[in-house]
């Protein structure tokens, strides 16, 4: 495709306006078509300089095509570096102005009419030319960082298009990391890398980054915190955000294909091999922020102007101003971003700005650091990470920050985190709290280090509870290093309980708070742990939320039911407290309605009640007998019809193709009911009753065929997973060997066996050999 140049003969003194517009449109159309097809005129630098000059004014290109042409002509090793940098400095302000306009206009999608300079830069090959320059002059930071700034400004407005194109160049992406040693453009480079990795189809491997260990060691604490934004993309599994929604069938199939560790797991191991990395993260997460009187009152004003540009960029730019003690004029505080000067109006609290700024700065930094630590705590090297963060006193440090920073009162905010949009409820204050709670959940879950959440006095209280109950003290409590526990009057767990009980009914924090506390109770059931929380009114608080406030949120209800199950399991005192609070038939009916409204959400509590009832019935204690006779909940579950109803519904609401990490617990709860029946030689009775219920519901064979398929999948899923089998043992106090035996008996092909499922499916309705598919 050829470009139509000026016609023969001298150009007219006064060019025809319509003709100029048609010629300009023709150029733009041909460029865009060629870029899409890969044929013909593929970049603006192929157009003659004379034509570009002629059309520049009418098309309002602001000289960008000519500047890019000059830059392209100098794209060789013997170029004049100073001239190239001069050209880039002319382009940068043109893009900077539109980047500023973009964030002040609700981040609307980039269009030619809205951001003409950005559109022109892209159309005439600016991205490709800058890409070449960054790679060609990698060692010449003066030119490279200027190119990087141009790419950053452009991607800021046209994120989706440009970042995908840049992400395709793996050598380019890896080389960008070397530019992070330049402090002046560190933030822009880091943000550009983060955006590119966010759209890159394949995760990079950190070990491929040149001299990664030296690079990370060269970062100051501020740079390291921002680097965590990049690390978050490289160490998180791609599907982590919606993990519960993916079927176990699909996950198992994927795991068979990927026998080795994933790239995210390899990257996690790479980070742990960097000397001093975890120690520096712990110091960042726990360093204090000195607060002067009145500083918090300035936060609202700080947030108002803070919304007009990307959070991290503005605050870091301003922090650089504060750190360098930039002069403050009588009219305000001024700072420069990408060559443009901006200012904050003078106020009576002007002198408080640096302090208020530091508070928000620490919040932004800490949430990035806590996220990385949280991911590492859930990875393959979990025990190694646990040992290090305990040694570096992460938990006591967070405890000291709890009141003044982590759970300080936050104002309604319109702040937007990088990578989010303004429809997200993700202010830094809110995000920090959620990330903090997620960290506590990961830290406590099935690990003896959970007792570091207490202080020395609270550990002594656990010992006293065990002594009074005449039961052995928990070994992990005895072995806890008192030098690593929380300081002060209250430990982190107690502080969390206090704010949890004060949380408004509609608060989104309720879910995460319940999850964090529940993780402390997970594992082998500890009477002392339960009583420690019961004495602090946790059971009454949960029941108030479920019954009196009649919570409607499914997520919050599920977290409360799970927590209530762990709190009450095998604990006769908890059931006594339950009966004291649920003291009317009306309250009890509301509670049952909440349970029955969604068994997927409440099945863990159903399992707890079933297990507890079975244990209590085998005891001869007078106190236990008294509670058994009085407790509405235990009396309700003791009815065979109720247990059968729960069993039938639990099997009916799940299928192999729909099993997820979230609802597989329904299958395990149904197995618990049948294992307890088997102990009492009642397994045939339960299976026969299920058969009768099928016929009553006019679905002969449907439930038992489905249960047979579920148990076949159970064998495939659990028999090769040590962690899952340990969790099943701890949660039920039933050995995993008994789980396996029960499943094998139920799946026996012998139709004469009274404990085999096939014995209760009529030949006409038999459908048990179907292969598992995801459809």
N, C-alpha and C positions, 0 to 999 in steps of 0.2 A: 504494500500500500504506500503510495508516494504522497508526500505533502505538497499541496498546491502552493507555490511561492508567489511572490508579487508578479504581476503581468509585465510584459515588455514595455519599454519606454519609461520616461521619468515619472516618478510618483506625483500625483496631483498635489497642489499646495494645500488644499483643504479636503482631506479624505472624506468620502461618503460615510456617514455614521452607520447606516444600515449595512453597507458593504463590509465595514470593519467588524461589525457584530457577527455577520455571517462567517467571515474568515476566521474570527476567534472561535466561534462555535465549532467550525469545521476542524480546527486544530485540536480542540478539547475532545471532540467526538472521536477523532482518529486515535488520539492517545489512549483514551479509555478503552476503545475497542481492541486496540493492539495489546494493551496490558492484559486484557481478559483472554484473548485468543493466542497470544504469544507470537503473532505474525505482524509484519509491517513495522510501523513506527512505534517502538517500545519504550522510548524515553524522550523527555523533552530536550535533552542535550543534543539530539540529532537534528534539531531545527536550527536553521541559520541564525546567526546573531542579528543580522539586519531585520529579519522577520520578527524576532522576539522584541527588538527595540521598537519596531513600528507598532506592534500590537499591545505593548505593555501598558501604555497609558489608558487606552480605551477599555482594555480588559481589567484594569485595576489589579495588576499582578504585583505591584510594588517592587518590581525589579527582581523578584525571587527567581524566575527562570534564568535570567542572565547571570545571577550570582551562582546558581547551581551549575550552569554551564562552565563558568570559570573554575569552580571547584572540581568539576569532573575532568577538565583539561589538566589540572594539576595533580591528578590521582596517579602519581608514579613516584618512585623512591627519590628522584632527584629534584623534587619540587621545592619551591620556596615556602618553607614552613610558616614564616611570618605573614606572607600574603594569604595563605590558606586560613590561618587563624583570623586574620582581618575580615575575610569573607564570611566566616562562620559567625563572627561577632555582629555582623550586619543582619544576618538571618535570625539570630536568636531572639532579639527584642520583638520582631514581627510575630513570632510564634508565642512568645511569652505573654503578649497582650491578650491573645485569644485564649490562652490557657487560663488567664485570670478571669476573662469573661465567662468561660465555660463553667467554672465553679461558682460564679455569682448568679448564674441563670439556671439553677437547679439541674445542672449536669445534663442538659438536653443532648440528644444525639447530634453528632456533627453533620452539618450539611454545607454544601457549597455556599449558599447564601448567608449562613450564620457565621461560618469561620472561613472566609475566602483565602486567607494566607495559608492556613493549614491545608486546605483543599489543594491549593496551587503547589505547595511544597510536595505533597504526595504525588500529584498528577505529573509533575515534571521530574520525578525520580529522586527526590530529596532523601528518602529513606535509604534507597540503594546506594547513593553516593556517600552518605554518612556512614553506612555499614562498611563500605570499602575502606573509608578513611580510618575508622576505628581499628580495623584489623591491620591495615597497611602501616600505620604509624603507632603501633601499640606501645613502643618504648618512648614515644614523644608525648608525654602526658598533656602538655599544653594544648596540642591539637586534638588529641583523643578525647579529653574530657569535654572540650567544647562541642565536638561532634555528639558525644553522649548526651550533653545538655539539650541539643537540638532534637535528638531522638526522643528524649524524655518528654519535652514539651509537646512534641507532636503526638506521641502515644497517649499523653494525658487527655487530649481531646478526641483522638480517633483510636481509642484503646483496642477495640475488637479487631479492626483491620490490620493495623501496623504491627501489633504485638504477635499476631499469628504468623505474619511474614518473617519477623525477626526470630521467632521461636524455631523456625525451620533450620536455621543456621546454628548447629550445635557448637561449632568452633567459635562462632561469634559470642554465643551465650557464655561459654566457659571463659573466653577472654575478658568479658565484662567484669568478671570477678577481680581480675588484676588491677582494674581501674579503681577499685575500692580503697586502695592505699592512699589515694588523693583525698585528703580530708575536706577540701573545699567543695567537691562535687560528690562526696560519698553518698549523701541522701538521695540525690537524683539517680545515681547509678544503682543504688540498692532498690529504689522504687521501680526503676525500669526492669531490673532483673526479676523482682517479685511479680510484676505484671506479665512478663514473658513466660515465667515458669507456670503461672496460673493458667495459661492457655496451651502450654506445650503438651503434646500428645504423650510423650514418653518422659518419665522422670529422669532427671540427670543423676549421675553418680558423683557424690561429693569427692570421692577419691580421685576423680579425673581433674579436679581444679588444681592448677599449678600451685605448689607449695601451700596447700590449705592450712596446715598447722602453723606455719610462719605468718600467714595472712591473718588468721584469727588471733594469734598472739600479739600482732601489731595493733589490733583494735583497742581503743580506749573503751571504758564501760558504756558510754553513750553509743558508740558504733556497734559494740557487741549486742546491745539491746535491739538496735534496728536490724542487725544481721539475723536476729531470731525470727523476724518476719519472713525472711527468705528460707531459713531452716524449717519453718513450719510447713512449707510446701514440699520440702524434700524428704521429710521423715514421717509424713502422714500417709497412710494408705489412701489410695484415690477414692475409695468408697466409704471411708470412715464416717462421713457425715450422715449417711443413711444406712448404717450397718444393720439396724434392726429390721429394715424393710426388705432386705435381700433374703431369698429363700436359702435354707440350709442345703437343699438339694443342689442349687447352683453353686454355692460356696464349696461344697465337697467336690463337685466336678472340677472347679477351678483349682482347688488344692492338688488334685491328682495330676493336673497339667503342669503346675508349678511346684516341682518337688523341692527345689532349693529355696533359700530365703529370698524375699522380695527385695526390690531396690530400696524401698523405704527402710527395711530392716538392715540392709547393708549400710545405708547412710547413717542409721542410728549407731551402729557399731563403729563407723568411721569417726563420728563425733566423740564417742567415749574414749577413743584412742588419742585424742588431742590432749596433751598435758595441761592440767589445771582448768579444763573447760567447765566441768560441773561445779567446781569450787567458785569460779567467777560468776556463774549463773546464780548460785546460792547467795553470793554477796550482793548481786544486783537485786535479787528478789527481796532481800531482807534489810537493805540499807534504809536508814531513817530519813525522814524529811523534817527539817526544823520548821515549825509553824509559829509565826508571830501573831500576836493578838490582832484580830480583824482580817486576817488573810482570807478566811473562808468567805467573808461577805463580798469579797471582790471576785469570787469565782463566777458569779452570775454575769457580771459585766465582761469578764474574760471570755465566757462562752458565747456571748452575743457576736463579737467580732471574729471569734474563732471559727464560726461556721462557714466563712466565705472562702476558705481554702482548705486543702487537704490537711487533716489534723497534724500528722507527724511532721509534715513539711513546715507548717507555720510555727509550731512549737519549737522545733529544732532550730529553725532560723532565728527565732526570738531568743532561744537559750544561748545561741552563739553570741547574740548581741549582749546578753546579760553577762556571760562569762568573760567576754572581752571588754566589759565595762565601757560600752559605747557611750558617747556623750549624749546627754538628754537635753534637748533644747527647751526653751520656755513654752513652746507650743505642743510638745509631745515627744514621743519616742519613735525614731525612724529606723528602718532596717531595709535591706536590699535582697530581693530574690530574683535571680536570673536577669540582673541588670535593671530591674524596675524598683523604684523607691516607693515604699509604703509607710504609712504612719498610723500611730494610735493617738487619739486626742488626749490632751492633758486633762487629768482628773485630780481630785483631791487625794485620791489613793494611789497616785502615780508611783510613789516610792515603794508601794507594796507589790508592784507588778512582778518583779523577779521572784519573790517568794511564792506568790500565787501561781506563777508560771511553773515553778519547780514542783509544786504539788501535782498539777495536771501532768507534767512531764513524767514524774515517777509512776503515776497511774498507767500512762501509755506504755512505758517501758516494762513495768511489772507484769502486765497482762500478756505481753509477748513472751517474756521469760517463763512465766508460769505455764503457758501452753506447751512450750518445748519440754519442760520438766515433766509435765503430765503425760505427754506422748511417750517419753523415754521410760516412765514408770509403768507403762502398759506394754512395753516391748519385750523382746526375748531376753534382754540383759537386765530384767527387772531387779533381780537380787543385787546385782552390782551397783545399779543406780540407787537402790534403797540404802545400801551400806554407805555410799558416798554422801547422800544428802542428809543422812542421820549424823554422820561425822562432821559435816559442815554446818550443823545446827539450823537447817532450814526451818523446821517446825517451830522452835522457840523464837526464831527471828520473826516469822509471820505472826506469832502470838503477840509479840510486842507492837506490831503494826496494826493489829486488828481494829482497835477503837478509833485511832487517829487517821487512818488512811483506808484500810480495806473496807470496813463497814461504817465509814463516816456517812453522815446524812448527805444524800445527793439531791440536787435540784433537778427539776424537769429539764431535759436537755435535748437540743436538736443536733448534737454532735454526731458526725458520721465517721466511722472508722474506714481506713483505706481498704478498698475491696468490697465495701458494703454500699448500700444506697440509703437515701433519706427515709425510706419506708421501714427500715429495720429499727427495732427497738434495741439499739446497740450503742448506747453512750459509753464512753470509757469507764465511768463509775459502775454501770450495770455489768458491763463485760468483765471488768476486774472481779467483781463479786462472784459471777458465775464461774469464771476460770479458777478462782480460789477454791470454790466448792468442788469443782471437778478434780482439782488436785488432791484435796482431802479424801475424796472418794477413792481415787486411784491409790493413794498412799495407804489407806486403812484396809483395803479389800484383801482379805485372806492373808494378812501379813502380821507377824508378831510386833513389828515396829509401830503398830497402831497405838501402843501405850505411850509413845512419845507425845501424843496429843494431850496428855495429862501432866500435872505438876507433881511434885513429890508428895504433897499432902493427899492428893487424890489417889495416887498409887497406894498410899497407906490405907486409905478408905477401902479400896478393893480388897486388900489383905484382911482388913477387919471384918468385911462382909463374909469372906470365906471362913474365917475363924468362927464367927457367930453361927454360921450355918453348919459348922462341923464338916466342911468339905475341903479337899486339898486346894491349896492356893495354885492359881494358874501359873504354870512354869514360865511363860513369857513375861508375866509381871515380875516374877522373882529375878529373871535375867535382864530386865531392862536397865540400861546404864543411866543412873540418876543424873549424871553430868550432861546428858543430852535431852532431858525432858524440858517441858515449859517452865518459865520463871513466873514469878508474881503470884497473886492470890488465886487466879483461875487459869486453868489450862485452856487450850484451844477448843476442845470438845465442849467444855462448859460454857464458854463464850458463845459458841455456835448455838447451843440450846437456848440461851437467853434471847438472842435475836430471833430465833425461830419462833418462839412463843409470842413475840411481839409483832410478827409479820402480818400485814393486812391480809384479809381473806382473798383478795384478788391478785395478790403479789405473784409474779412469775418466779420468785426465788423459792417458793415453797417446795417445788419439785426437787430442786437441786439440794436444798437443805436436808430434806428427808433422805435423799439418796446418800448424802455424805454421812449422816448419822447411821443409816442402815449398814453401810459398809463397815463401820466399827463393830457391828454385831455379827457380821457374816463369819462363816467358818464354824469350827466346833462350838456348840452352844455353851456359853459361860454364864452361870447363875449370877456371879458377882458383877459382870458387865451389865446384865439386865437390871439388877437391883440398883446399881449406880445411877442408871437413867430413870428408873421408876421413881426413885426418891426425889428426883428433880422434876416430877410432874409431867413426864413426856407422854405417858399413856393417856392421861386425861386431856392433854392438849390435842393429841391425834383424834380421840373420840369426839371432842368438841368440833373439830374441823369436819369430820365425816358426818356426824349426826346433827349437831346443832346448827352449823353453818350450811349443812347440806351441800357440800362442795360439788360442783358440776364438772370441773376439769378432769378429763379422763387420765391425763398424765399425772396430775397431782394425786388423784385418788389411787392410782396404781402404786405410786411411791409410798403413800400412807399405808396401804394394805400390806405392802412388802415389809415396811418398817414395823408395823404392828405384829406381823407374823414372827419376825425375828425377836421382838421384844417379849412376846408372850410364850414362845415355844417352850414346853416342858416346865413352865414356871407357874406354880399353883398360886403364888402371891399375885401375879399379874392377872390371872383369871378372877381372883377375888376382887381386885381393884376394878376390873372390867364390870363385874356384876354390880358393884357399888355405884358406878357412874351410870350404867345403862340399867336404871332402876324402875323403869315402867315398860309396859307392853308396847306403848306407842314409840318410845325411843328404840326398843329392840326391833320393831318392825321397820323403822327407818333404816337402821343398820343393815338388816337383811335385804332390804330393797337396794341399798347401795352395793352390797355383795353380788346380788343376782342381776344387777343391771349390766354387768360385764364380767364374766368369769375369767376372761383373759387377764383382766386387771386384778382380780381378787383371788385367783387360784392359789397363790402362795400362802395366803391367810387360811384358805380352806385346808391346805396341806398341813399347816401348823396346828390347826384345831384337831384334825384327824389324828396326827401323830401324838399330840398331847393327851387326847382322850384315851388313846390306846395305852399310853404309859400310866396314866392316873388309874385306870381300871385295874391294872395289875398290881397296884400298891395297896397296902393294908393300913395306911396312916389315917388316923381319925380326922385330921385337918383336911386331907385330900378328899375323904369321903363326904365331909360337910360341904366343901365347895362343889363337888360333883352333884350333890343333891339340890343345891341352890342356884348354881350358875345357869342362866338361860341359854347361853351359847353352847355349853357342853351338853346340856339336856337336849337341845335341838339337834346337835350332830350325833348324839347317841341313837337317834331313831334310824333304823335300817332304811326306811323309805327315803329319808333325806340324803343319806350317803349314796344310795342308788341313783337318786335324781342327779346329784352332782356328778357321779361317775358317767352316767349316760350323756349328759350335756358336755362334759369335758372331752369325751371322745368325739362327739358329734360336731364340735366347732372347729376341729383341726383336721387337716388332710396332709399327706406327704408333700404334695405340691405346694402347699401354703405354709409349711412350717418355717418359722423364722427364729432368730435368737430370742425374740420377744415372747412368742407363744409356745415354744417347745416345752416350757414349764408345765403347760396343761397336760401334755403327754406324761411327764414325770409324776405329776400329782395323781393322775389316774392309776399309774403303776404303784404308787405308794398305797393307795386304797386297796388294791388287789394284793399287794405283798402282805399287808396287815391281815387281810382275809385269809391268805394262805397260811400264815402263822397259826391261825385258829381253825384250820381245816375247813374253811368256808368258801374256798375259791370256786368249787363247782356250783355252790348256791348262787354266788354273784354272777357267774357266767350264764346260768340258767335264767336268772332274773333279767339279765340284759336281753336274752333271746325273747323272753315273754314281752318285754317292753317294746322290742322291735315290732312284734306282731300287733301289739296294741296300737302303735303309731302307724301301722300298715306299711312298715318298711322292713320286711323280713330280709335278713342277711346284710342289710346296709351298714349297721353299726359294727358288727363283728368282722365283716370283711375289711372295713376301714381300719379297725383296731389291729387286725392282723398285718396289714400293710405298714401301719405306723410302727409296730414292733420290729418288723423286718428292717425298716430304716433305722430304728433305734440301735440295733446291733451294728449296722454299718457305721453309724455316726459316733457312737461312744466307745466301742471296744478298743479303738486305737488312740484314744485321747486321755492321757493321764490326768490332765488338769480337770477335765469335766467329771471324770469318775471320782476324783477327790472331793469335788464340790458336792456331788450327789451324796457321798458318804457323810460329809460334814453337816449337810443341811437336814438329813433324815435320821442320822445315827443308825443307819442300816448299812451293813457291809456291802461293798460293791459286788462281791461274789454272790450275795443273796439276790441282788438286782439281776445279775446275769442268769442265775439259775431260774428265777421266776419267769423271765422273758423266754428262756429256752423251753420251759415246761408249757407255757402258753402257746408257743409256736410249734409244738410237737405235731408231726403229721399223722400221728396215731389217732384215728377217729374213735377208738375204744377208750382213750384216756379221758377221765372225767375232768381233767384240768387243762385240756387242749381246746383252743378256740374252735378248731375245725369240727369238734364233736357237737357243736351247737349251731352249725350252719347247715341247713338242708342242702342236699346235693343240687337241687334246682337253682339255688341262689349262690352257689360257691363261686367266688371270684378272688382267689388269693395269690395267684401266680403272676399277676400283671407286673411288667417291668416298670421301674420308676422313670418317669420323664418329667420335664419341667412344664409341660403343657397342662 
